[in-house]
Amino acid sequence: MDALVTGAAGFIGSNLCRRLVEEGYHVRGLDDLSDGSLENLANVPALDFVEADLRDADAVIGAARGVDVIFHQGAKRSVPRSLEQPVLTTEVNVGGTLNVLLAAKATNARVVAASSSSVYGEQDVMPQVETMYPRPRSPYAASKLAGEAYCHAYWVSVGVRAISMRYFNVYGPGQSPESEYAAVVPKFIVACMDDTRPVIHGDGEQARDFTYIDDVVEANLQAARAADAAQGRAFNIGGGAEPTSINRILSLAADLTGASPDPIREPARAGDVRRTDADISLARELLGFDPQVRIETGMARTVASFSHHGQP
């Protein structure tokens, strides 16, 4: 099997590339390196890498030539950044997804596309299930919902096999803490290890359905093999357990590093939601998704990776 991974030099993309090579795929990676790093791919020597922008339709079609499946992980991530850069977020996330679908149509490839739990926004009922009316609260969330709509449209109109994966707060070894928009897990771990004060927005009791990177990678492989009943649909990809509060994440990081952090409390961020909680019944049924790593184990593995390798 031949595969293209967009966003290959990012956190999820590089882990996916590594697993695909281990599974015997011939893998081509595409990334513009605006956020990702080639260091993330240092241990994937078999990768054929293409440096290109998702907004370049010709480059995307060229990279997709001859592949059987496109794992579309490339995007401009982060709710706060999308509020600052809504045009860029839309051009890359929506236009880039359209270019991927055009490439899939031209090459007869199937698509597994990264979406986000942020499409739900604030919901009155938990857990979040795919039949809920989406209420995006940021340009990032809206761009991901638009990408899902394009995937559905290309399946029902021209038969491009395309599945959208609504990721719920992916974390794990190799996730960078350096970006202004970095996820909370690596930021808290580094703060604990460096004896600096982590930042908590709001009261810290906002809760997230954290999902370990290995489970996310496995879900992508399952989606690439999915039957037609799954095509054109969006699936929740969550951790399979109760959501974890931000305060609890800091407590776990502190316990695992032996730190006693004194967090800085700042106002809640615009566009953030209070709680995410994935109902993964549909993904279990149609993809065979069965997350294996609970938050305590995943946090321990992530802290150990920082201790062993230094900060990513």
Contacts in CASP RR format, 6 or more apart in sequence:
PFRMAT RR
TARGET T0000
AUTHOR 0000-0000-0000
METHOD contacts of the structure
MODEL  1
MDALVTGAAGFIGSNLCRRLVEEGYHVRGLDDLSDGSLENLANVPALDFV
EADLRDADAVIGAARGVDVIFHQGAKRSVPRSLEQPVLTTEVNVGGTLNV
LLAAKATNARVVAASSSSVYGEQDVMPQVETMYPRPRSPYAASKLAGEAY
CHAYWVSVGVRAISMRYFNVYGPGQSPESEYAAVVPKFIVACMDDTRPVI
HGDGEQARDFTYIDDVVEANLQAARAADAAQGRAFNIGGGAEPTSINRIL
SLAADLTGASPDPIREPARAGDVRRTDADISLARELLGFDPQVRIETGMA
RTVASFSHHGQP
1 24 0 8 1.000
1 25 0 8 1.000
1 26 0 8 1.000
1 68 0 8 1.000
1 69 0 8 1.000
2 25 0 8 1.000
2 26 0 8 1.000
2 27 0 8 1.000
2 28 0 8 1.000
2 66 0 8 1.000
2 67 0 8 1.000
2 68 0 8 1.000
2 69 0 8 1.000
3 20 0 8 1.000
3 25 0 8 1.000
3 26 0 8 1.000
3 27 0 8 1.000
3 28 0 8 1.000
3 67 0 8 1.000
3 68 0 8 1.000
3 69 0 8 1.000
3 70 0 8 1.000
3 71 0 8 1.000
3 224 0 8 1.000
4 27 0 8 1.000
4 28 0 8 1.000
4 29 0 8 1.000
4 30 0 8 1.000
4 63 0 8 1.000
4 64 0 8 1.000
4 67 0 8 1.000
4 69 0 8 1.000
4 70 0 8 1.000
4 71 0 8 1.000
4 109 0 8 1.000
5 13 0 8 1.000
5 16 0 8 1.000
5 17 0 8 1.000
5 20 0 8 1.000
5 27 0 8 1.000
5 28 0 8 1.000
5 29 0 8 1.000
5 30 0 8 1.000
5 70 0 8 1.000
5 71 0 8 1.000
5 73 0 8 1.000
6 29 0 8 1.000
6 30 0 8 1.000
6 31 0 8 1.000
6 54 0 8 1.000
6 60 0 8 1.000
6 70 0 8 1.000
6 71 0 8 1.000
6 72 0 8 1.000
6 73 0 8 1.000
6 74 0 8 1.000
6 100 0 8 1.000
7 13 0 8 1.000
7 29 0 8 1.000
7 30 0 8 1.000
7 31 0 8 1.000
7 36 0 8 1.000
7 73 0 8 1.000
7 74 0 8 1.000
7 75 0 8 1.000
8 14 0 8 1.000
8 16 0 8 1.000
8 17 0 8 1.000
8 29 0 8 1.000
8 30 0 8 1.000
8 31 0 8 1.000
8 41 0 8 1.000
8 47 0 8 1.000
8 49 0 8 1.000
8 73 0 8 1.000
9 31 0 8 1.000
9 33 0 8 1.000
9 36 0 8 1.000
9 37 0 8 1.000
9 38 0 8 1.000
9 40 0 8 1.000
9 41 0 8 1.000
9 49 0 8 1.000
10 31 0 8 1.000
10 35 0 8 1.000
10 36 0 8 1.000
10 37 0 8 1.000
10 40 0 8 1.000
10 73 0 8 1.000
10 74 0 8 1.000
11 40 0 8 1.000
11 170 0 8 1.000
11 174 0 8 1.000
11 175 0 8 1.000
11 176 0 8 1.000
11 213 0 8 1.000
12 73 0 8 1.000
12 114 0 8 1.000
12 167 0 8 1.000
12 170 0 8 1.000
12 213 0 8 1.000
12 216 0 8 1.000
12 217 0 8 1.000
13 40 0 8 1.000
13 71 0 8 1.000
13 73 0 8 1.000
13 74 0 8 1.000
14 40 0 8 1.000
14 41 0 8 1.000
14 44 0 8 1.000
15 174 0 8 1.000
15 213 0 8 1.000
15 214 0 8 1.000
15 216 0 8 1.000
15 217 0 8 1.000
16 71 0 8 1.000
16 73 0 8 1.000
16 217 0 8 1.000
16 220 0 8 1.000
17 27 0 8 1.000
17 29 0 8 1.000
17 41 0 8 1.000
17 44 0 8 1.000
17 47 0 8 1.000
18 43 0 8 1.000
18 44 0 8 1.000
19 217 0 8 1.000
19 221 0 8 1.000
20 27 0 8 1.000
20 71 0 8 1.000
20 221 0 8 1.000
21 27 0 8 1.000
21 44 0 8 1.000
21 46 0 8 1.000
21 47 0 8 1.000
23 221 0 8 1.000
26 46 0 8 1.000
26 48 0 8 1.000
27 44 0 8 1.000
27 46 0 8 1.000
27 47 0 8 1.000
27 48 0 8 1.000
28 47 0 8 1.000
28 48 0 8 1.000
28 49 0 8 1.000
28 50 0 8 1.000
28 63 0 8 1.000
28 67 0 8 1.000
29 47 0 8 1.000
29 48 0 8 1.000
29 49 0 8 1.000
29 50 0 8 1.000
29 63 0 8 1.000
30 49 0 8 1.000
30 50 0 8 1.000
30 51 0 8 1.000
30 52 0 8 1.000
30 54 0 8 1.000
30 59 0 8 1.000
30 60 0 8 1.000
30 63 0 8 1.000
31 49 0 8 1.000
31 50 0 8 1.000
31 51 0 8 1.000
31 52 0 8 1.000
31 74 0 8 1.000
32 51 0 8 1.000
32 52 0 8 1.000
32 53 0 8 1.000
32 54 0 8 1.000
33 51 0 8 1.000
35 76 0 8 1.000
35 77 0 8 1.000
35 179 0 8 1.000
37 176 0 8 1.000
38 49 0 8 1.000
40 174 0 8 1.000
41 47 0 8 1.000
41 49 0 8 1.000
50 59 0 8 1.000
50 63 0 8 1.000
52 59 0 8 1.000
52 60 0 8 1.000
52 63 0 8 1.000
53 59 0 8 1.000
53 92 0 8 1.000
54 60 0 8 1.000
54 74 0 8 1.000
54 92 0 8 1.000
54 95 0 8 1.000
54 96 0 8 1.000
54 99 0 8 1.000
54 100 0 8 1.000
55 91 0 8 1.000
55 92 0 8 1.000
55 95 0 8 1.000
55 96 0 8 1.000
55 99 0 8 1.000
56 99 0 8 1.000
57 99 0 8 1.000
57 102 0 8 1.000
57 103 0 8 1.000
60 96 0 8 1.000
60 99 0 8 1.000
60 100 0 8 1.000
60 102 0 8 1.000
60 103 0 8 1.000
61 99 0 8 1.000
61 102 0 8 1.000
61 103 0 8 1.000
61 106 0 8 1.000
61 107 0 8 1.000
62 103 0 8 1.000
63 103 0 8 1.000
64 70 0 8 1.000
64 100 0 8 1.000
64 103 0 8 1.000
64 104 0 8 1.000
64 106 0 8 1.000
64 107 0 8 1.000
64 109 0 8 1.000
65 107 0 8 1.000
66 107 0 8 1.000
66 109 0 8 1.000
67 107 0 8 1.000
67 109 0 8 1.000
68 109 0 8 1.000
68 110 0 8 1.000
69 109 0 8 1.000
69 110 0 8 1.000
69 111 0 8 1.000
69 112 0 8 1.000
69 224 0 8 1.000
70 100 0 8 1.000
70 103 0 8 1.000
70 104 0 8 1.000
70 109 0 8 1.000
70 110 0 8 1.000
70 111 0 8 1.000
70 112 0 8 1.000
71 112 0 8 1.000
71 220 0 8 1.000
71 224 0 8 1.000
72 97 0 8 1.000
72 100 0 8 1.000
72 111 0 8 1.000
72 112 0 8 1.000
72 113 0 8 1.000
72 114 0 8 1.000
73 114 0 8 1.000
74 92 0 8 1.000
74 114 0 8 1.000
75 92 0 8 1.000
75 93 0 8 1.000
75 114 0 8 1.000
75 143 0 8 1.000
75 144 0 8 1.000
76 82 0 8 1.000
76 85 0 8 1.000
76 88 0 8 1.000
76 89 0 8 1.000
76 92 0 8 1.000
76 93 0 8 1.000
76 140 0 8 1.000
76 143 0 8 1.000
77 140 0 8 1.000
77 181 0 8 1.000
78 140 0 8 1.000
78 179 0 8 1.000
78 181 0 8 1.000
79 118 0 8 1.000
79 137 0 8 1.000
79 138 0 8 1.000
79 140 0 8 1.000
79 141 0 8 1.000
79 269 0 8 1.000
79 271 0 8 1.000
79 272 0 8 1.000
80 180 0 8 1.000
80 181 0 8 1.000
80 269 0 8 1.000
80 270 0 8 1.000
81 89 0 8 1.000
81 140 0 8 1.000
81 180 0 8 1.000
81 181 0 8 1.000
82 89 0 8 1.000
82 138 0 8 1.000
82 139 0 8 1.000
82 140 0 8 1.000
82 141 0 8 1.000
82 143 0 8 1.000
83 138 0 8 1.000
83 139 0 8 1.000
83 270 0 8 1.000
83 271 0 8 1.000
86 139 0 8 1.000
89 139 0 8 1.000
89 140 0 8 1.000
89 143 0 8 1.000
90 139 0 8 1.000
90 142 0 8 1.000
90 143 0 8 1.000
90 146 0 8 1.000
93 140 0 8 1.000
93 143 0 8 1.000
93 144 0 8 1.000
93 146 0 8 1.000
93 147 0 8 1.000
94 143 0 8 1.000
94 146 0 8 1.000
94 147 0 8 1.000
94 150 0 8 1.000
97 113 0 8 1.000
97 146 0 8 1.000
97 147 0 8 1.000
97 150 0 8 1.000
97 151 0 8 1.000
98 147 0 8 1.000
98 150 0 8 1.000
100 111 0 8 1.000
100 113 0 8 1.000
101 111 0 8 1.000
101 150 0 8 1.000
101 151 0 8 1.000
101 154 0 8 1.000
101 160 0 8 1.000
101 162 0 8 1.000
103 109 0 8 1.000
104 110 0 8 1.000
104 111 0 8 1.000
104 154 0 8 1.000
104 160 0 8 1.000
104 161 0 8 1.000
104 162 0 8 1.000
105 154 0 8 1.000
105 158 0 8 1.000
105 160 0 8 1.000
110 160 0 8 1.000
110 161 0 8 1.000
110 162 0 8 1.000
110 163 0 8 1.000
110 224 0 8 1.000
111 151 0 8 1.000
111 154 0 8 1.000
111 160 0 8 1.000
111 161 0 8 1.000
111 162 0 8 1.000
111 163 0 8 1.000
112 162 0 8 1.000
112 163 0 8 1.000
112 165 0 8 1.000
112 220 0 8 1.000
112 223 0 8 1.000
112 224 0 8 1.000
113 147 0 8 1.000
113 148 0 8 1.000
113 151 0 8 1.000
113 162 0 8 1.000
113 163 0 8 1.000
113 164 0 8 1.000
113 165 0 8 1.000
114 164 0 8 1.000
114 165 0 8 1.000
114 167 0 8 1.000
115 144 0 8 1.000
115 145 0 8 1.000
115 147 0 8 1.000
115 148 0 8 1.000
115 164 0 8 1.000
115 165 0 8 1.000
115 166 0 8 1.000
115 167 0 8 1.000
115 234 0 8 1.000
116 140 0 8 1.000
116 141 0 8 1.000
116 144 0 8 1.000
116 166 0 8 1.000
116 167 0 8 1.000
117 128 0 8 1.000
117 166 0 8 1.000
117 167 0 8 1.000
117 168 0 8 1.000
117 169 0 8 1.000
117 209 0 8 1.000
117 236 0 8 1.000
117 238 0 8 1.000
117 276 0 8 1.000
117 278 0 8 1.000
118 136 0 8 1.000
118 137 0 8 1.000
118 138 0 8 1.000
118 140 0 8 1.000
118 141 0 8 1.000
118 144 0 8 1.000
118 273 0 8 1.000
119 134 0 8 1.000
119 136 0 8 1.000
119 141 0 8 1.000
119 144 0 8 1.000
119 145 0 8 1.000
119 148 0 8 1.000
119 166 0 8 1.000
119 234 0 8 1.000
120 128 0 8 1.000
120 132 0 8 1.000
120 134 0 8 1.000
120 135 0 8 1.000
120 273 0 8 1.000
120 276 0 8 1.000
121 134 0 8 1.000
121 135 0 8 1.000
121 136 0 8 1.000
121 137 0 8 1.000
121 141 0 8 1.000
121 273 0 8 1.000
122 135 0 8 1.000
122 137 0 8 1.000
122 273 0 8 1.000
122 274 0 8 1.000
123 132 0 8 1.000
123 135 0 8 1.000
125 132 0 8 1.000
126 275 0 8 1.000
126 277 0 8 1.000
127 277 0 8 1.000
127 278 0 8 1.000
127 279 0 8 1.000
128 236 0 8 1.000
128 276 0 8 1.000
128 277 0 8 1.000
128 278 0 8 1.000
128 279 0 8 1.000
129 236 0 8 1.000
129 279 0 8 1.000
129 281 0 8 1.000
129 282 0 8 1.000
130 166 0 8 1.000
130 233 0 8 1.000
130 234 0 8 1.000
130 235 0 8 1.000
130 236 0 8 1.000
130 279 0 8 1.000
130 282 0 8 1.000
134 145 0 8 1.000
136 142 0 8 1.000
136 144 0 8 1.000
136 145 0 8 1.000
137 271 0 8 1.000
137 272 0 8 1.000
137 273 0 8 1.000
138 270 0 8 1.000
138 271 0 8 1.000
147 164 0 8 1.000
148 164 0 8 1.000
148 234 0 8 1.000
151 162 0 8 1.000
151 163 0 8 1.000
151 164 0 8 1.000
151 232 0 8 1.000
151 234 0 8 1.000
152 162 0 8 1.000
152 164 0 8 1.000
152 232 0 8 1.000
152 233 0 8 1.000
152 234 0 8 1.000
154 160 0 8 1.000
154 162 0 8 1.000
155 161 0 8 1.000
155 162 0 8 1.000
155 231 0 8 1.000
155 232 0 8 1.000
156 232 0 8 1.000
159 231 0 8 1.000
161 228 0 8 1.000
161 231 0 8 1.000
161 232 0 8 1.000
162 231 0 8 1.000
162 232 0 8 1.000
163 223 0 8 1.000
163 226 0 8 1.000
163 230 0 8 1.000
163 231 0 8 1.000
163 232 0 8 1.000
163 233 0 8 1.000
163 234 0 8 1.000
163 235 0 8 1.000
164 232 0 8 1.000
164 233 0 8 1.000
164 234 0 8 1.000
164 235 0 8 1.000
165 216 0 8 1.000
165 219 0 8 1.000
165 220 0 8 1.000
165 223 0 8 1.000
165 234 0 8 1.000
165 235 0 8 1.000
165 237 0 8 1.000
166 234 0 8 1.000
166 235 0 8 1.000
166 236 0 8 1.000
166 237 0 8 1.000
166 278 0 8 1.000
167 211 0 8 1.000
167 216 0 8 1.000
167 237 0 8 1.000
167 238 0 8 1.000
168 208 0 8 1.000
168 209 0 8 1.000
168 210 0 8 1.000
168 211 0 8 1.000
168 236 0 8 1.000
168 237 0 8 1.000
168 238 0 8 1.000
168 239 0 8 1.000
168 276 0 8 1.000
168 278 0 8 1.000
169 183 0 8 1.000
169 208 0 8 1.000
169 209 0 8 1.000
169 210 0 8 1.000
169 211 0 8 1.000
169 276 0 8 1.000
170 183 0 8 1.000
170 211 0 8 1.000
170 212 0 8 1.000
170 213 0 8 1.000
170 216 0 8 1.000
171 183 0 8 1.000
171 185 0 8 1.000
171 186 0 8 1.000
171 210 0 8 1.000
171 211 0 8 1.000
171 212 0 8 1.000
171 213 0 8 1.000
171 298 0 8 1.000
171 302 0 8 1.000
172 185 0 8 1.000
172 186 0 8 1.000
172 212 0 8 1.000
172 213 0 8 1.000
172 298 0 8 1.000
172 301 0 8 1.000
172 302 0 8 1.000
172 305 0 8 1.000
173 213 0 8 1.000
173 301 0 8 1.000
173 302 0 8 1.000
173 304 0 8 1.000
173 305 0 8 1.000
173 306 0 8 1.000
173 312 0 8 1.000
174 186 0 8 1.000
174 305 0 8 1.000
174 312 0 8 1.000
175 182 0 8 1.000
175 183 0 8 1.000
175 185 0 8 1.000
175 186 0 8 1.000
175 213 0 8 1.000
175 302 0 8 1.000
175 312 0 8 1.000
176 182 0 8 1.000
176 186 0 8 1.000
176 312 0 8 1.000
177 186 0 8 1.000
177 187 0 8 1.000
177 189 0 8 1.000
177 190 0 8 1.000
177 311 0 8 1.000
177 312 0 8 1.000
184 246 0 8 1.000
184 249 0 8 1.000
185 210 0 8 1.000
185 249 0 8 1.000
185 253 0 8 1.000
185 299 0 8 1.000
185 302 0 8 1.000
186 302 0 8 1.000
186 306 0 8 1.000
186 312 0 8 1.000
187 198 0 8 1.000
187 199 0 8 1.000
188 198 0 8 1.000
188 249 0 8 1.000
188 250 0 8 1.000
188 253 0 8 1.000
188 261 0 8 1.000
189 253 0 8 1.000
189 256 0 8 1.000
189 257 0 8 1.000
189 302 0 8 1.000
189 303 0 8 1.000
189 306 0 8 1.000
190 196 0 8 1.000
190 306 0 8 1.000
190 311 0 8 1.000
191 197 0 8 1.000
191 198 0 8 1.000
191 253 0 8 1.000
191 259 0 8 1.000
191 261 0 8 1.000
192 198 0 8 1.000
192 250 0 8 1.000
192 253 0 8 1.000
192 254 0 8 1.000
192 256 0 8 1.000
192 257 0 8 1.000
192 258 0 8 1.000
192 259 0 8 1.000
192 261 0 8 1.000
193 257 0 8 1.000
193 259 0 8 1.000
193 306 0 8 1.000
193 307 0 8 1.000
193 311 0 8 1.000
195 259 0 8 1.000
197 261 0 8 1.000
197 262 0 8 1.000
197 263 0 8 1.000
197 264 0 8 1.000
198 250 0 8 1.000
198 261 0 8 1.000
198 263 0 8 1.000
198 264 0 8 1.000
199 263 0 8 1.000
199 264 0 8 1.000
199 266 0 8 1.000
200 246 0 8 1.000
200 247 0 8 1.000
200 250 0 8 1.000
200 263 0 8 1.000
200 264 0 8 1.000
200 265 0 8 1.000
200 266 0 8 1.000
201 246 0 8 1.000
201 266 0 8 1.000
201 267 0 8 1.000
201 268 0 8 1.000
201 269 0 8 1.000
201 272 0 8 1.000
202 265 0 8 1.000
202 266 0 8 1.000
202 267 0 8 1.000
202 268 0 8 1.000
203 265 0 8 1.000
204 245 0 8 1.000
204 246 0 8 1.000
204 247 0 8 1.000
205 245 0 8 1.000
205 246 0 8 1.000
205 247 0 8 1.000
206 245 0 8 1.000
206 246 0 8 1.000
206 268 0 8 1.000
206 272 0 8 1.000
206 273 0 8 1.000
206 274 0 8 1.000
206 275 0 8 1.000
207 243 0 8 1.000
207 244 0 8 1.000
207 245 0 8 1.000
207 246 0 8 1.000
207 274 0 8 1.000
207 275 0 8 1.000
207 276 0 8 1.000
207 277 0 8 1.000
208 243 0 8 1.000
208 244 0 8 1.000
208 246 0 8 1.000
208 275 0 8 1.000
208 276 0 8 1.000
209 238 0 8 1.000
209 239 0 8 1.000
209 240 0 8 1.000
209 241 0 8 1.000
209 243 0 8 1.000
209 244 0 8 1.000
209 276 0 8 1.000
209 277 0 8 1.000
209 278 0 8 1.000
210 239 0 8 1.000
210 243 0 8 1.000
210 244 0 8 1.000
210 249 0 8 1.000
210 295 0 8 1.000
211 237 0 8 1.000
211 238 0 8 1.000
211 239 0 8 1.000
211 278 0 8 1.000
211 291 0 8 1.000
212 239 0 8 1.000
212 291 0 8 1.000
212 292 0 8 1.000
212 293 0 8 1.000
212 297 0 8 1.000
212 298 0 8 1.000
212 301 0 8 1.000
214 292 0 8 1.000
214 293 0 8 1.000
215 237 0 8 1.000
215 238 0 8 1.000
215 239 0 8 1.000
215 289 0 8 1.000
215 291 0 8 1.000
215 292 0 8 1.000
215 293 0 8 1.000
216 237 0 8 1.000
218 289 0 8 1.000
219 235 0 8 1.000
219 237 0 8 1.000
219 283 0 8 1.000
219 287 0 8 1.000
219 289 0 8 1.000
222 287 0 8 1.000
222 288 0 8 1.000
222 289 0 8 1.000
223 230 0 8 1.000
223 235 0 8 1.000
223 287 0 8 1.000
226 286 0 8 1.000
226 287 0 8 1.000
227 286 0 8 1.000
229 286 0 8 1.000
230 286 0 8 1.000
230 287 0 8 1.000
233 282 0 8 1.000
233 286 0 8 1.000
235 280 0 8 1.000
235 282 0 8 1.000
235 283 0 8 1.000
235 286 0 8 1.000
235 287 0 8 1.000
235 289 0 8 1.000
236 278 0 8 1.000
236 279 0 8 1.000
236 280 0 8 1.000
236 282 0 8 1.000
236 283 0 8 1.000
237 278 0 8 1.000
237 280 0 8 1.000
237 283 0 8 1.000
237 289 0 8 1.000
238 278 0 8 1.000
238 280 0 8 1.000
238 291 0 8 1.000
239 278 0 8 1.000
239 280 0 8 1.000
239 291 0 8 1.000
239 293 0 8 1.000
239 294 0 8 1.000
240 278 0 8 1.000
240 280 0 8 1.000
240 291 0 8 1.000
241 294 0 8 1.000
241 295 0 8 1.000
242 277 0 8 1.000
243 275 0 8 1.000
243 276 0 8 1.000
243 277 0 8 1.000
244 295 0 8 1.000
249 295 0 8 1.000
249 299 0 8 1.000
250 261 0 8 1.000
250 263 0 8 1.000
252 295 0 8 1.000
252 296 0 8 1.000
252 299 0 8 1.000
253 259 0 8 1.000
253 261 0 8 1.000
253 299 0 8 1.000
253 303 0 8 1.000
254 260 0 8 1.000
254 261 0 8 1.000
256 299 0 8 1.000
256 300 0 8 1.000
256 303 0 8 1.000
257 303 0 8 1.000
280 289 0 8 1.000
280 291 0 8 1.000
283 289 0 8 1.000
284 290 0 8 1.000
293 301 0 8 1.000
305 312 0 8 1.000
306 312 0 8 1.000
END
